[in-house]
């Protein structure tokens, strides 16, 4: 079972953006623990921040998996000007470290992103995604479109919302077995309540949801919160 969350980003991500990524993950996990300390016992899941990492010996020889930027270069389609997310996530899934020590991955890129495989992406060159995931395992997100949002505070709120949403996905929320108040998009299950697990198709929707959820305090609905706690309790028990 995965025992930690690996947090990485591409070289074009700013220090402010990477700080929001790391802080949002920490705040969400800490918030869950503070709300349910008797259920979770200890703060759930260790977070390991690798950032824009490089292995110098592999980089010098230009061998696969030489650094965080290798995944970007290996999945970037120059014709479309986008990273092909299915290719990117498959590279992460097959990486030697994932095989040796299974873990959760959350990655932030500054390049534009599509969740279509290459043949379909060529047919729909206008299509983009803000992020996509393999639920219960890994997610990749992009700040490329978020940088067009007017106002620094709103950009920060939108990015934090995007991170919370995909952190929920890599933890497996909403549960795939849930029948009510959900919608499905590919492999992802989304909540239809006023909740951070709603799917934002566009930057405009992301901004709208970020504003709404800021007023809620805790941004997950009751159903998704229960799902989060049950997943983390199960993970905690599997490690003991």
ChimeraX attribute file (.defattr): number of C-alpha atoms within 10 A of each C-alpha:
attribute: neighborCount
match mode: 1-to-1
recipient: residues
	/A:1	11
	/A:2	17
	/A:3	17
	/A:4	16
	/A:5	22
	/A:6	17
	/A:7	20
	/A:8	22
	/A:9	26
	/A:10	22
	/A:11	16
	/A:12	15
	/A:13	19
	/A:14	12
	/A:15	10
	/A:16	9
	/A:17	20
	/A:18	22
	/A:19	11
	/A:20	16
	/A:21	24
	/A:22	18
	/A:23	13
	/A:24	19
	/A:25	20
	/A:26	15
	/A:27	12
	/A:28	17
	/A:29	18
	/A:30	17
	/A:31	14
	/A:32	19
	/A:33	19
	/A:34	13
	/A:35	12
	/A:36	14
	/A:37	14
	/A:38	9
	/A:39	14
	/A:40	20
	/A:41	11
	/A:42	14
	/A:43	17
	/A:44	19
	/A:45	17
	/A:46	12
	/A:47	17
	/A:48	13
	/A:49	15
	/A:50	12
	/A:51	18
	/A:52	18
	/A:53	15
	/A:54	15
	/A:55	12
	/A:56	11
	/A:57	10
	/A:58	13
	/A:59	14
	/A:60	9
	/A:61	9
	/A:62	12
	/A:63	12
	/A:64	13
	/A:65	19
	/A:66	18
	/A:67	18
	/A:68	20
	/A:69	17
	/A:70	19
	/A:71	21
	/A:72	23
	/A:73	12
	/A:74	15
	/A:75	19
	/A:76	21
	/A:77	16
	/A:78	9
	/A:79	8
	/A:80	17
	/A:81	13
	/A:82	19
	/A:83	27
	/A:84	23
	/A:85	26
	/A:86	19
	/A:87	19
	/A:88	20
	/A:89	22
	/A:90	14
	/A:91	18
	/A:92	20
	/A:93	19
	/A:94	10
	/A:95	14
	/A:96	12
	/A:97	12
	/A:98	14
	/A:99	11
	/A:100	8
	/A:101	11
	/A:102	16
	/A:103	18
	/A:104	23
	/A:105	26
	/A:106	22
	/A:107	24
	/A:108	25
	/A:109	24
	/A:110	21
	/A:111	18
	/A:112	21
	/A:113	27
	/A:114	24
	/A:115	23
	/A:116	20
	/A:117	12
	/A:118	20
	/A:119	8
	/A:120	11
	/A:121	18
	/A:122	14
	/A:123	10
	/A:124	13
	/A:125	15
	/A:126	9
	/A:127	13
	/A:128	19
	/A:129	18
	/A:130	22
	/A:131	24
	/A:132	24
	/A:133	24
	/A:134	21
	/A:135	22
	/A:136	20
	/A:137	20
	/A:138	25
	/A:139	26
	/A:140	25
	/A:141	24
	/A:142	26
	/A:143	23
	/A:144	16
	/A:145	16
	/A:146	21
	/A:147	15
	/A:148	10
	/A:149	15
	/A:150	9
	/A:151	9
	/A:152	10
	/A:153	9
	/A:154	15
	/A:155	19
	/A:156	19
	/A:157	19
	/A:158	24
	/A:159	25
	/A:160	19
	/A:161	25
	/A:162	28
	/A:163	28
	/A:164	20
	/A:165	24
	/A:166	26
	/A:167	27
	/A:168	26
	/A:169	25
	/A:170	21
	/A:171	22
	/A:172	22
	/A:173	26
	/A:174	26
	/A:175	23
	/A:176	14
	/A:177	7
	/A:178	14
	/A:179	9
	/A:180	9
	/A:181	11
	/A:182	16
	/A:183	14
	/A:184	11
	/A:185	8
	/A:186	9
	/A:187	11
	/A:188	20
	/A:189	22
	/A:190	25
	/A:191	23
	/A:192	15
	/A:193	15
	/A:194	15
	/A:195	23
	/A:196	28
	/A:197	27
	/A:198	20
	/A:199	21
	/A:200	21
	/A:201	12
	/A:202	14
	/A:203	17
	/A:204	13
	/A:205	14
	/A:206	22
	/A:207	20
	/A:208	13
	/A:209	23
	/A:210	24
	/A:211	15
	/A:212	15
	/A:213	18
	/A:214	13
	/A:215	9
	/A:216	12
	/A:217	8
	/A:218	16
	/A:219	22
	/A:220	22
	/A:221	18
	/A:222	13
	/A:223	17
	/A:224	23
	/A:225	18
	/A:226	14
	/A:227	19
	/A:228	21
	/A:229	18
	/A:230	15
	/A:231	16
	/A:232	21
	/A:233	16
	/A:234	11
	/A:235	18
	/A:236	19
	/A:237	9
	/A:238	11
	/A:239	9
	/A:240	5
